[in-house]
Amino acid sequence: MATTPFDLTGRTALVTGANTGIGQGIAIALAQAGADIAAVGRSPADGTAEQVRALGRRCELVSADLSSIEPVTEVVDTVVGKLGRLDILVNNAGIIRREDALDFSEEDWDAVMDTNLKTLFFLCQAAARHMTGWASQGGERGKIVNIASMLTFQGGIRVPSYTASKSGVGGLTKLMANEWAPRGINVNAIAPGYIATNNTAALQADETRNRQILERIPEQRWGDPADIGGASVFLASRAADYVQGHILAVDGGWLAR
């Protein structure tokens, strides 16, 4: 039984891209709050599973290539079959391709949009169908947390499909919140700032670029995956039952600057 509004005991969370970085930080934070975890993605998430299980929570690893919507229904059915329910969905998996807008290829456009936006929507849809049924039977509200980006708000450079996809994530988050709030589902998003992960190691190692980034961040540090994990716990918990269609920037103040 949940003892505080932030307690996720008895809840089950599906986290995509949970093998490392932000996804791993989210999965561990949700487990620390009491949730069982289904780690879904193409890459093995054994390290995440080990840490989740060390917390006394269950962790199921579900292998799926989310570059298309083909595995979406099977993924949700598998998670529900193995863990008995699905209360929380965190859409973290995503890719990025870099090239000048004048030279950007259709292949790179489609690859990013398919993974970051199309699969995200249809995974939300499949999860929401289950959550709606559960809520109607007297269960707790379902929670969907999409991982957006600072480029949901900004334009960026040399990442046209990524910017378009993350702008789309922001719009879809609001649309789904509008439609599914009456059905017992909260839909929100997190826009991470510069987070210290394997994916940003090159930026951190670049002395000039690292200095420029830190000069822009009022907090004067890179974020940690646990920072995104904490925000995820909030949005996945009863404490956020009245939060709908919100995009929460966890960026050390980057956008405020």
Backbone bond lengths (Angstrom), bond angles and torsions (degrees), N, CA, C in turn:
res aa  C-N    CA-C-N  psi(-1)  N-CA   C-N-CA  omega(-1)  CA-C   N-CA-C  phi
1 M - - - 1.466 - - 1.529 110.42 -
2 A 1.337 116.22 137.69 1.460 120.70 178.01 1.527 109.56 -68.41
3 T 1.327 116.98 134.78 1.459 121.42 -178.46 1.522 112.60 -106.35
4 T 1.329 118.05 -20.43 1.461 122.66 176.55 1.530 107.86 -135.58
5 P 1.332 118.02 164.43 1.467 119.78 178.77 1.529 113.71 -60.80
6 F 1.334 116.88 -19.05 1.468 120.64 -178.34 1.531 112.39 -97.89
7 D 1.313 117.29 -0.32 1.464 122.34 -177.16 1.525 109.54 -78.49
8 L 1.337 116.63 125.22 1.466 121.59 -179.60 1.527 111.91 -107.29
9 T 1.311 117.04 18.88 1.464 121.04 179.37 1.523 110.60 -56.66
10 G 1.340 115.00 131.45 1.452 120.42 179.55 1.511 114.57 85.88
11 R 1.315 116.99 -2.04 1.463 121.29 -179.41 1.532 110.09 -97.79
12 T 1.317 116.11 154.27 1.464 122.22 179.05 1.527 109.19 -121.57
13 A 1.335 115.86 130.30 1.464 121.65 -176.80 1.518 111.00 -120.04
14 L 1.323 116.18 131.62 1.463 122.81 172.15 1.524 106.80 -99.09
15 V 1.329 115.62 122.27 1.463 121.19 -179.65 1.529 108.26 -122.02
16 T 1.319 117.29 121.76 1.459 119.65 177.65 1.526 109.96 -89.39
17 G 1.329 115.68 149.79 1.457 120.78 -179.93 1.517 112.35 61.68
18 A 1.333 116.43 42.73 1.469 121.29 -173.16 1.521 113.37 -94.72
19 N 1.327 117.48 13.06 1.464 119.66 -175.66 1.519 113.30 -76.16
20 T 1.335 117.44 -25.55 1.464 119.87 -177.51 1.520 109.14 -160.21
21 G 1.336 116.27 174.82 1.455 121.86 170.74 1.518 114.56 58.22
22 I 1.333 115.36 -136.44 1.458 121.29 -175.79 1.527 111.71 -60.88
23 G 1.331 117.05 -44.08 1.465 120.01 -179.74 1.510 112.53 -60.53
24 Q 1.322 116.56 -41.28 1.463 120.24 177.54 1.528 110.52 -65.35
25 G 1.336 116.83 -42.97 1.459 120.26 178.33 1.512 111.99 -59.92
26 I 1.328 116.89 -39.09 1.462 121.34 178.62 1.519 110.64 -66.47
27 A 1.332 116.39 -47.75 1.467 120.00 -178.08 1.524 111.07 -59.55
28 I 1.324 117.06 -43.39 1.460 120.77 -178.42 1.533 110.38 -67.34
29 A 1.331 117.17 -41.67 1.463 120.19 179.55 1.523 111.23 -63.22
30 L 1.327 117.75 -42.01 1.462 120.81 178.26 1.527 110.66 -64.32
31 A 1.332 116.34 -38.94 1.465 120.02 177.41 1.523 111.07 -66.27
32 Q 1.332 117.29 -39.81 1.464 120.52 177.11 1.526 111.25 -60.62
33 A 1.339 115.98 -30.17 1.464 120.32 178.75 1.527 112.12 -83.67
34 G 1.349 116.48 -4.83 1.459 119.89 173.77 1.508 116.54 116.76
35 A 1.338 118.62 -3.10 1.462 120.97 -175.37 1.524 111.98 -83.21
36 D 1.336 115.83 147.71 1.453 121.57 166.36 1.528 107.37 -82.94
37 I 1.345 116.14 151.98 1.468 120.57 -169.76 1.519 111.78 -123.39
38 A 1.320 116.00 137.56 1.456 122.65 165.71 1.523 106.25 -113.27
39 A 1.323 116.81 113.55 1.461 122.52 -178.95 1.530 108.33 -95.80
40 V 1.326 115.82 114.28 1.462 121.03 -173.02 1.518 110.01 -114.73
41 G 1.335 116.39 132.53 1.449 119.39 176.59 1.505 111.95 169.94
42 R 1.323 114.33 179.43 1.457 121.12 -177.52 1.525 111.33 -83.00
43 S 1.340 116.86 -32.28 1.468 121.39 -177.51 1.524 110.76 -94.16
44 P 1.329 118.20 146.84 1.470 121.25 179.45 1.526 111.39 -60.47
45 A 1.317 115.90 140.08 1.467 121.51 -179.87 1.532 110.07 -118.78
46 D 1.336 115.54 39.12 1.465 119.90 -177.00 1.528 111.73 -61.44
47 G 1.350 116.47 -38.56 1.459 119.56 179.97 1.512 111.61 -63.59
48 T 1.327 116.21 -39.25 1.459 120.69 177.62 1.524 110.00 -65.99
49 A 1.326 116.36 -45.50 1.462 120.60 -179.58 1.526 111.17 -58.96
50 E 1.327 116.58 -41.74 1.461 120.48 179.93 1.530 111.41 -60.11
51 Q 1.333 116.23 -43.30 1.465 119.74 -178.67 1.524 111.51 -71.24
52 V 1.330 116.93 -37.43 1.468 120.13 178.64 1.521 110.24 -65.34
53 R 1.326 116.45 -45.08 1.464 120.07 -178.56 1.523 112.00 -67.69
54 A 1.333 116.74 -29.88 1.464 120.27 176.54 1.523 111.43 -64.90
55 L 1.337 115.89 -21.19 1.465 121.17 177.44 1.524 112.12 -86.37
56 G 1.335 115.73 -0.09 1.455 120.44 179.56 1.510 114.28 86.37
57 R 1.331 116.18 13.93 1.453 120.75 179.68 1.524 110.66 -106.27
58 R 1.316 116.39 154.60 1.459 120.34 175.34 1.531 110.09 -77.41
59 C 1.328 115.98 147.98 1.463 120.79 175.67 1.517 109.35 -142.88
60 E 1.305 116.23 118.22 1.456 122.42 176.76 1.522 109.09 -104.89
61 L 1.330 116.39 134.22 1.463 121.77 177.29 1.520 108.90 -99.19
62 V 1.312 116.60 123.86 1.462 121.84 -178.57 1.522 108.20 -120.54
63 S 1.332 116.34 114.68 1.453 121.39 -178.67 1.523 110.07 -83.46
64 A 1.334 116.34 125.60 1.465 120.33 179.30 1.511 109.72 -158.33
65 D 1.325 115.95 139.53 1.460 122.53 174.99 1.528 107.69 -92.97
66 L 1.327 116.28 106.95 1.463 121.51 -174.30 1.524 113.13 -90.05
67 S 1.342 115.96 18.21 1.462 119.06 175.45 1.525 111.60 -75.42
68 S 1.350 116.31 -8.31 1.464 121.55 173.80 1.518 108.10 -141.09
69 I 1.332 116.09 169.76 1.465 119.37 -178.90 1.529 112.32 -87.10
70 E 1.325 117.09 -0.33 1.461 120.76 -175.26 1.534 113.65 -52.36
71 P 1.355 119.48 -44.75 1.465 118.17 -175.70 1.524 115.27 -86.70
72 V 1.326 118.66 1.08 1.468 121.25 -168.16 1.525 112.99 -58.77
73 T 1.323 117.73 -53.10 1.462 120.54 -178.00 1.515 111.44 -62.00
74 E 1.328 116.54 -42.16 1.466 120.91 179.44 1.525 110.98 -63.75
75 V 1.332 117.38 -38.25 1.463 120.95 179.34 1.526 110.40 -60.06
76 V 1.323 116.91 -50.16 1.464 120.20 -178.83 1.527 110.62 -63.82
77 D 1.330 117.19 -43.91 1.465 120.57 178.83 1.524 111.20 -61.43
78 T 1.336 116.74 -39.14 1.462 120.92 179.67 1.524 111.27 -65.41
79 V 1.328 116.60 -44.68 1.463 120.79 -179.68 1.530 110.67 -62.39
80 V 1.323 116.00 -46.54 1.470 119.78 179.50 1.525 110.62 -64.42
81 G 1.340 116.26 -39.14 1.455 120.00 179.77 1.515 112.97 -65.13
82 K 1.331 116.96 -39.29 1.464 120.38 -176.22 1.527 113.46 -84.43
83 L 1.337 116.53 -35.03 1.463 119.95 -175.53 1.530 113.19 -109.52
84 G 1.336 116.29 -5.45 1.454 119.85 172.30 1.509 115.97 89.96
85 R 1.329 117.68 -16.64 1.465 120.97 -177.07 1.516 109.52 -168.05
86 L 1.313 116.10 169.33 1.468 121.81 174.72 1.517 107.60 -141.75
87 D 1.321 116.44 110.23 1.459 122.25 -176.67 1.525 112.96 -104.63
88 I 1.342 116.54 -31.24 1.463 122.44 -170.84 1.529 108.92 -133.50
89 L 1.302 117.03 131.88 1.466 122.54 172.82 1.512 108.81 -121.01
90 V 1.327 116.45 126.05 1.469 121.26 173.57 1.524 108.24 -117.47
91 N 1.324 116.00 112.04 1.466 121.87 179.06 1.519 109.32 -89.25
92 N 1.326 116.00 94.28 1.460 121.33 -177.87 1.523 112.67 -106.81
93 A 1.326 118.50 -28.35 1.466 121.48 -175.15 1.524 110.72 -59.12
94 G 1.321 116.47 137.23 1.461 120.46 178.31 1.514 111.17 -170.23
95 I 1.333 115.80 162.22 1.461 121.13 178.47 1.521 108.97 -132.88
96 I 1.334 115.88 166.61 1.462 121.65 179.38 1.528 109.08 -140.82
97 R 1.299 117.97 143.71 1.462 123.71 174.98 1.526 107.38 -129.62
98 R 1.335 116.74 137.17 1.468 121.18 -174.94 1.535 111.06 -116.08
99 E 1.317 115.60 129.81 1.467 122.27 175.60 1.524 107.54 -173.82
100 D 1.342 116.36 150.49 1.453 120.07 175.58 1.529 110.21 -55.64
101 A 1.326 116.86 142.52 1.455 120.67 -178.75 1.532 111.77 -57.49
102 L 1.334 117.81 -33.24 1.463 121.04 179.22 1.522 112.44 -65.20
103 D 1.328 117.28 -25.41 1.459 121.16 -174.73 1.524 113.28 -113.96
104 F 1.330 117.78 5.11 1.462 120.97 -173.66 1.524 110.42 -67.81
105 S 1.337 116.11 135.54 1.459 120.90 -174.27 1.529 111.75 -91.71
106 E 1.312 115.16 156.79 1.464 120.87 175.81 1.524 110.50 -63.85
107 E 1.329 116.16 -36.10 1.467 120.45 179.51 1.523 111.27 -60.67
108 D 1.337 117.11 -46.18 1.460 120.54 179.41 1.525 111.55 -69.31
109 W 1.335 116.00 -33.37 1.463 119.23 176.58 1.530 110.31 -62.72
110 D 1.344 115.90 -51.20 1.462 120.39 -176.01 1.529 112.06 -65.12
111 A 1.334 116.84 -40.24 1.463 120.12 -177.58 1.525 111.24 -60.17
112 V 1.327 116.34 -45.35 1.465 120.73 -178.26 1.525 110.98 -70.97
113 M 1.323 116.88 -45.20 1.464 119.74 -178.51 1.524 111.42 -65.11
114 D 1.321 117.56 -37.52 1.469 120.52 -179.97 1.526 111.03 -63.50
115 T 1.336 116.66 -46.58 1.461 120.17 -177.50 1.526 112.02 -74.71
116 N 1.314 116.26 -49.03 1.465 120.70 -170.03 1.523 114.06 -79.16
117 L 1.332 117.02 -24.33 1.468 119.04 -173.48 1.525 112.75 -124.50
118 K 1.323 117.06 -51.58 1.469 119.51 -176.29 1.524 111.41 -66.20
119 T 1.331 116.87 -52.38 1.467 119.30 179.52 1.519 110.86 -63.26
120 L 1.335 116.89 -39.76 1.469 120.08 177.66 1.521 110.53 -56.18
121 F 1.325 117.94 -47.28 1.463 119.95 -178.45 1.516 111.64 -61.80
122 F 1.327 116.87 -47.56 1.456 118.77 -174.79 1.534 112.44 -73.75
123 L 1.330 117.24 -24.13 1.456 119.61 172.57 1.533 109.57 -71.95
124 C 1.329 116.93 -40.23 1.468 120.51 173.44 1.524 110.43 -58.09
125 Q 1.318 116.09 -44.97 1.459 121.07 -178.60 1.524 111.39 -60.72
126 A 1.333 116.15 -47.58 1.459 119.94 -178.66 1.529 111.40 -64.84
127 A 1.342 116.13 -40.96 1.462 119.75 178.83 1.520 110.83 -67.11
128 A 1.331 116.73 -40.86 1.459 120.91 -177.61 1.522 111.70 -64.75
129 R 1.305 117.03 -34.86 1.472 119.23 177.25 1.522 110.84 -60.84
130 H 1.326 116.30 -39.69 1.459 119.55 176.61 1.526 110.88 -70.89
131 M 1.333 116.80 -45.82 1.470 120.95 -177.37 1.521 111.78 -62.22
132 T 1.332 116.88 -38.29 1.459 121.01 179.66 1.520 110.57 -61.26
133 G 1.314 115.82 -43.49 1.464 120.06 178.66 1.513 112.14 -64.41
134 W 1.334 115.76 -40.43 1.461 120.31 179.99 1.521 111.00 -65.94
135 A 1.347 116.91 -44.48 1.461 120.85 -179.72 1.521 111.35 -62.84
136 S 1.336 116.22 -37.06 1.463 120.07 -178.62 1.519 112.11 -68.55
137 Q 1.346 116.63 -19.28 1.463 121.57 178.45 1.534 111.58 -93.05
138 G 1.342 116.21 11.52 1.450 119.58 177.68 1.506 114.44 94.73
139 G 1.348 117.28 8.47 1.457 120.35 178.01 1.517 111.47 -77.11
140 E 1.333 116.08 172.72 1.464 120.37 177.93 1.531 110.29 -70.37
141 R 1.328 115.14 165.74 1.447 120.88 179.78 1.529 110.75 -62.95
142 G 1.318 116.18 143.91 1.449 120.57 172.28 1.522 109.87 -78.94
143 K 1.333 116.39 152.44 1.464 121.26 -178.82 1.525 109.74 -130.00
144 I 1.320 116.09 125.79 1.460 121.28 174.39 1.524 108.15 -118.29
145 V 1.333 115.28 128.11 1.464 121.37 179.02 1.523 107.65 -124.44
146 N 1.319 116.64 114.66 1.460 121.46 177.99 1.529 109.45 -97.41
147 I 1.327 116.58 140.40 1.457 119.77 177.02 1.528 108.11 -91.68
148 A 1.317 114.62 109.23 1.459 122.45 178.82 1.533 108.09 -90.90
149 S 1.320 118.09 -138.57 1.454 121.10 -175.45 1.529 108.73 -168.76
150 M 1.331 116.39 162.70 1.460 118.52 168.93 1.521 110.34 -59.99
151 L 1.345 116.85 -24.79 1.462 120.35 178.53 1.523 111.83 -79.94
152 T 1.314 117.46 2.88 1.459 120.48 165.11 1.528 108.96 -71.08
153 F 1.343 115.96 -25.52 1.458 122.79 -178.25 1.529 112.51 -108.62
154 Q 1.339 117.00 -27.73 1.458 121.91 -175.52 1.524 110.13 -114.06
155 G 1.328 115.90 169.27 1.457 120.04 -177.72 1.518 114.54 -88.28
156 G 1.342 115.58 -39.56 1.457 118.54 -175.84 1.518 111.31 71.28
157 I 1.326 115.78 -177.13 1.465 121.92 175.53 1.521 109.27 -139.45
158 R 1.323 116.05 145.01 1.469 124.47 172.78 1.538 113.39 64.79
159 V 1.326 116.91 19.61 1.473 119.81 177.31 1.536 109.47 -138.24
160 P 1.354 117.43 56.16 1.467 119.01 -172.16 1.523 114.29 -59.59
161 S 1.329 117.74 -42.60 1.468 118.65 -177.87 1.531 110.94 -72.99
162 Y 1.324 117.57 -33.23 1.461 120.51 177.78 1.525 110.09 -66.29
163 T 1.337 116.74 -46.11 1.457 120.53 178.35 1.528 110.64 -61.26
164 A 1.316 116.63 -43.62 1.467 120.30 179.17 1.521 110.73 -63.10
165 S 1.329 116.22 -42.66 1.469 119.18 -177.82 1.520 111.28 -66.58
166 K 1.330 117.28 -42.59 1.464 119.34 -177.85 1.530 111.68 -74.33
167 S 1.317 117.70 -30.10 1.459 119.61 170.51 1.524 109.45 -63.67
168 G 1.326 115.89 -40.53 1.463 120.80 176.83 1.514 112.89 -63.69
169 V 1.339 117.08 -37.39 1.466 120.44 177.18 1.523 110.41 -59.49
170 G 1.341 115.91 -42.02 1.461 119.30 178.16 1.516 112.11 -62.04
171 G 1.330 117.10 -44.46 1.454 121.25 179.53 1.511 112.94 -65.71
172 L 1.341 116.59 -44.04 1.461 120.25 179.80 1.531 111.37 -65.20
173 T 1.326 116.28 -36.37 1.462 119.82 178.52 1.520 110.26 -58.30
174 K 1.322 116.37 -43.05 1.468 120.37 179.79 1.526 111.22 -69.45
175 L 1.332 116.30 -42.34 1.459 119.52 179.29 1.528 111.29 -61.31
176 M 1.322 116.82 -47.68 1.462 119.84 -177.85 1.524 111.03 -65.47
177 A 1.337 116.89 -36.53 1.468 119.99 175.85 1.526 110.23 -60.64
178 N 1.323 116.68 -43.59 1.462 120.67 179.21 1.528 111.87 -59.09
179 E 1.325 116.21 -43.21 1.464 120.39 -175.25 1.521 112.91 -80.84
180 W 1.325 117.04 -35.96 1.466 119.24 -168.74 1.521 114.86 -101.16
181 A 1.332 117.88 -9.85 1.468 119.10 176.41 1.528 111.65 -54.88
182 P 1.350 118.95 -45.51 1.468 118.50 179.30 1.532 113.24 -67.13
183 R 1.330 116.88 -14.41 1.466 121.54 -179.30 1.534 112.46 -95.33
184 G 1.337 115.71 7.41 1.461 118.90 175.54 1.510 114.73 87.70
185 I 1.337 117.41 26.25 1.463 121.14 -179.09 1.523 109.46 -127.70
186 N 1.312 116.23 132.91 1.470 122.01 172.56 1.520 108.68 -99.45
187 V 1.327 116.74 131.23 1.468 121.72 178.26 1.526 108.58 -124.03
188 N 1.322 115.74 118.31 1.456 122.34 179.67 1.521 109.57 -139.75
189 A 1.313 116.78 176.47 1.466 120.80 -179.29 1.515 110.33 -141.53
190 I 1.319 114.94 158.42 1.463 122.82 174.21 1.521 107.97 -119.50
191 A 1.325 116.08 133.37 1.463 121.74 175.32 1.527 107.89 -108.44
192 P 1.332 118.32 98.66 1.468 120.05 -179.25 1.525 111.43 -70.94
193 G 1.324 115.22 146.82 1.450 120.64 170.42 1.517 109.63 -86.88
194 Y 1.324 116.88 -147.37 1.466 120.93 178.83 1.523 109.21 -78.24
195 I 1.328 115.93 110.75 1.460 122.35 -175.89 1.528 108.98 -110.57
196 A 1.312 116.18 135.51 1.467 121.64 -179.46 1.526 109.61 -75.49
197 T 1.321 117.11 101.43 1.459 123.68 177.79 1.519 108.64 -138.89
198 N 1.325 115.89 178.26 1.465 120.24 176.15 1.527 111.38 -60.04
199 N 1.330 115.91 -33.20 1.460 120.13 -177.38 1.526 113.10 -69.67
200 T 1.335 117.30 -21.91 1.467 120.47 -179.13 1.530 111.96 -109.73
201 A 1.328 116.61 12.11 1.467 120.45 -177.38 1.525 111.97 -59.19
202 A 1.335 117.22 -39.28 1.465 120.47 -178.58 1.527 110.62 -65.25
203 L 1.329 117.29 -39.53 1.464 120.59 178.27 1.532 110.97 -65.65
204 Q 1.309 116.16 -40.57 1.459 120.10 -179.93 1.530 110.82 -65.65
205 A 1.339 115.77 -33.35 1.456 120.85 -177.97 1.531 112.72 -79.37
206 D 1.338 116.78 -18.37 1.462 121.74 179.19 1.527 107.91 -81.75
207 E 1.319 116.79 105.65 1.460 121.46 -172.23 1.525 112.29 -56.48
208 T 1.325 117.31 -44.49 1.463 120.95 -178.34 1.520 111.41 -67.23
209 R 1.329 116.29 -49.90 1.475 120.11 -177.86 1.528 110.81 -66.09
210 N 1.317 116.88 -39.06 1.465 120.58 179.13 1.532 110.24 -61.30
211 R 1.324 116.38 -42.97 1.463 120.21 179.15 1.527 110.80 -63.77
212 Q 1.343 116.77 -42.75 1.462 120.61 179.74 1.534 111.19 -61.76
213 I 1.314 116.34 -40.84 1.464 120.60 179.76 1.520 110.58 -64.91
214 L 1.316 116.75 -47.94 1.466 120.12 -177.74 1.528 112.00 -65.61
215 E 1.323 117.11 -32.61 1.468 120.31 177.78 1.522 111.68 -64.90
216 R 1.321 116.87 -26.16 1.478 121.24 -178.62 1.541 111.61 -86.35
217 I 1.322 118.16 -21.19 1.462 121.57 -174.66 1.525 110.25 -92.51
218 P 1.322 119.49 114.82 1.462 120.94 179.36 1.530 113.12 -56.13
219 E 1.309 117.33 -33.34 1.466 120.90 -179.88 1.527 111.70 -70.39
220 Q 1.348 116.87 -18.16 1.467 124.11 175.73 1.526 113.10 61.09
221 R 1.314 116.08 35.54 1.458 120.52 174.14 1.521 108.91 -156.83
222 W 1.320 115.07 158.49 1.449 120.64 170.97 1.528 108.59 -72.99
223 G 1.315 116.55 148.41 1.445 120.23 175.39 1.521 111.00 -74.30
224 D 1.312 115.19 162.22 1.460 123.08 177.57 1.526 108.10 -113.38
225 P 1.336 118.71 146.90 1.470 119.11 176.64 1.528 113.19 -51.20
226 A 1.332 116.90 -30.76 1.466 120.00 178.54 1.521 111.70 -64.07
227 D 1.348 117.54 -27.07 1.466 120.30 177.13 1.529 110.43 -64.12
228 I 1.313 116.04 -39.28 1.464 120.48 177.18 1.527 109.75 -73.56
229 G 1.331 115.96 -33.36 1.466 120.32 177.20 1.509 111.90 -60.90
230 G 1.325 116.94 -42.90 1.461 120.37 179.67 1.516 112.17 -62.52
231 A 1.329 116.39 -42.61 1.466 120.48 177.83 1.527 110.89 -64.07
232 S 1.334 115.96 -36.13 1.464 120.40 179.37 1.525 111.01 -65.97
233 V 1.326 116.44 -41.25 1.469 120.04 178.24 1.525 109.64 -59.44
234 F 1.324 116.25 -45.13 1.466 119.75 178.78 1.521 111.33 -58.00
235 L 1.333 117.41 -53.16 1.458 120.86 -175.40 1.528 112.35 -68.35
236 A 1.330 117.23 -23.14 1.466 121.24 179.29 1.519 112.59 -88.00
237 S 1.316 117.08 -6.22 1.466 121.20 -171.98 1.524 112.58 -101.83
238 R 1.347 115.36 170.95 1.464 120.67 176.02 1.529 111.78 -65.24
239 A 1.335 116.71 -19.86 1.465 119.92 178.39 1.527 111.80 -62.43
240 A 1.339 116.60 -21.20 1.470 121.07 -178.01 1.523 111.83 -108.69
241 D 1.330 118.05 23.20 1.461 120.56 -177.87 1.532 112.84 -60.94
242 Y 1.325 118.07 -24.59 1.461 120.63 -178.95 1.525 111.76 -105.53
243 V 1.316 116.43 16.29 1.462 121.59 176.59 1.525 107.64 -102.88
244 Q 1.305 117.77 121.27 1.462 122.32 -176.23 1.527 110.51 -138.90
245 G 1.332 116.04 133.71 1.464 121.56 173.01 1.509 113.83 65.68
246 H 1.337 117.20 24.38 1.461 121.08 -176.15 1.528 110.32 -97.77
247 I 1.326 116.06 143.32 1.468 121.56 174.67 1.525 106.69 -111.60
248 L 1.313 115.98 106.68 1.452 122.88 -174.16 1.528 110.04 -90.55
249 A 1.323 117.16 112.65 1.456 121.10 177.45 1.527 109.17 -79.52
250 V 1.322 116.13 123.39 1.470 122.02 176.19 1.528 104.63 -118.26
251 D 1.344 115.27 83.61 1.461 120.22 -164.54 1.521 114.25 -137.74
252 G 1.322 116.64 12.67 1.460 119.25 -179.71 1.519 114.17 66.77
253 G 1.325 117.07 12.10 1.453 121.98 -179.12 1.524 114.75 98.89
254 W 1.336 117.90 7.91 1.465 121.87 -177.30 1.535 112.18 -52.46
255 L 1.328 116.45 -50.09 1.457 119.36 -176.68 1.519 111.78 -71.26
256 A 1.327 117.61 -26.41 1.465 120.80 178.17 1.527 111.38 -68.81
257 R 1.335 116.24 -28.58 1.456 120.91 -179.83 1.515 110.40 -72.18
